[in-house]
Amino acid sequence: MTHIASTTSCLWFRKVRLPSLLRFHPVRPLTYAVVVTNSGGQVTSSSVSLAVNFSRLINVSTRGLVQAGSTLTPGFVMRGSGAKQLVIRAVGPTLTAFGVGGVLSDAKLDVIPLGGSNVLISNDGWGGSASLSSTFASVGAFALPANSKDSAVQAGLVSGGYTVRVSPGGTATSGIALAEIYDADPLTAPVRLVNVSTLGFVGTGANALSPGFVIRGNLAKQLLIRAVGPGLTQFGVGGLLADPQLQVIPAGQSTAVASNDNWGGTSLLKSAFTQAGAFVLADGSMDAAVLVSLAPGGYTVVVSGVGNTTGNALVEIYDLDP
């Protein structure tokens, strides 16, 4: 399912690493024993370990520049039956504790159903809730000061698509912000994240567009990752990045495990686009795309313009596993 965030713009980017995306916990096998009881007493069998093989996206985030009169707008899609508990945050002022300059001094968030206009959830100033603080710790999110102008909500959302809109609150005008989405359900929950994307402004240096994500489980995950600039012309998006390039970098490292500049119109990638429900790209376009298998852990997708060019681009991450 393809979705395009309505307006512009992990914090896993190269120079500043936030602890929220480092807290990857491996899946431990479950241990079982059988107890047989009759009139003569009971016998307990030897213990047996059972490991369930799977992997899931559990944490996605996007760091970006919220320009005056604009927003940072990631989107996500969930698949399955029922609702999922999520923690959604818009962090601005607390980023200064991690050495980030020029932050958004008051970060407001809205959650909007994909394709709709009515705000489903809104928050401006999370208020220091003890319940939220406890949930932050349980999902591996870094703490927020009780009186900070960051925003956060915990919500149960039914499967489908949503947009998170981060905008200046109060008297704030512009600055760097971090949008985060944490899966607060058990790993065996029936609803899972399958597609995340961010439409935003791609600058240079620290203003590169840098979505991040965490895979949890014990199997590698098949992902389709795209950085679309020229391909957005069909949707009427202006000020596009003419030649995007992307790199996929594991958390705590500086060397990319996958990269692309110009996807090349290959049949393999076309098949992946169809499987993911992603919109078509012209064979000769200068958009970027990779098909990659990644082990559990944290990753950043760094999108920049060839030759230090700038402009708007859409970054998409699709889970191709059944």
KAGIKA-V356571 format. One record per backbone hydrogen bond with DSSP energy under -1.0 kcal/mol. CO is the residue of the C=O (numbers start at 1). NH is the residue of the N-H. Records with the same first field share a line. If there is no record, write none. Layout:
# KAGIKA-V356571
CO=NH, NH
This chain:
# KAGIKA-V356571
9=201
11=18
16=13
18=21
19=22
22=24
30=50
32=48
34=45
36=43
38=41
41=38
43=36
48=32
50=30
54=218
56=216
58=183
59=214
60=181
61=212
62=179
63=210
64=177
66=175
67=70
72=166
73=199
74=164
75=197
76=162
77=194, 195
79=192
82=159
84=157
85=184
86=155
87=182
88=153
89=180
90=151
91=178
92=95
93=96
94=97
95=98, 100
96=99
102=176
106=169
108=167
109=123
110=165
111=120, 121
112=163
113=116
121=111
123=109
129=133
130=134
131=135
132=136
133=137
134=138
135=139
136=141
145=148
149=107
150=126
151=90
153=88
155=86
157=84
160=78
161=114
162=76
163=112
165=110
166=72
167=108
169=172
175=66
176=104
177=64
178=91
179=62
180=89
181=60
182=87
186=189
192=79
194=319
195=77
196=317
197=75
198=315
200=313
202=311
204=207
205=208
207=203
209=303
211=301
212=61
213=299
214=58
215=297
216=56
221=294
222=320
223=292
224=318
225=290
226=316
227=288
228=314
229=232
230=233
232=235, 237
233=236
239=312
243=306
245=304
246=260
247=302
248=257
249=300
250=253
258=248
260=246
266=270
267=271
268=272
269=273
270=274
271=275
272=276
273=277, 278
282=285
287=263
288=227
290=225
292=223
294=221
297=215
298=251
299=213
300=249
302=247
303=209
304=245
305=308
311=202
312=241
313=200
314=228
315=198
316=226
317=196
318=224
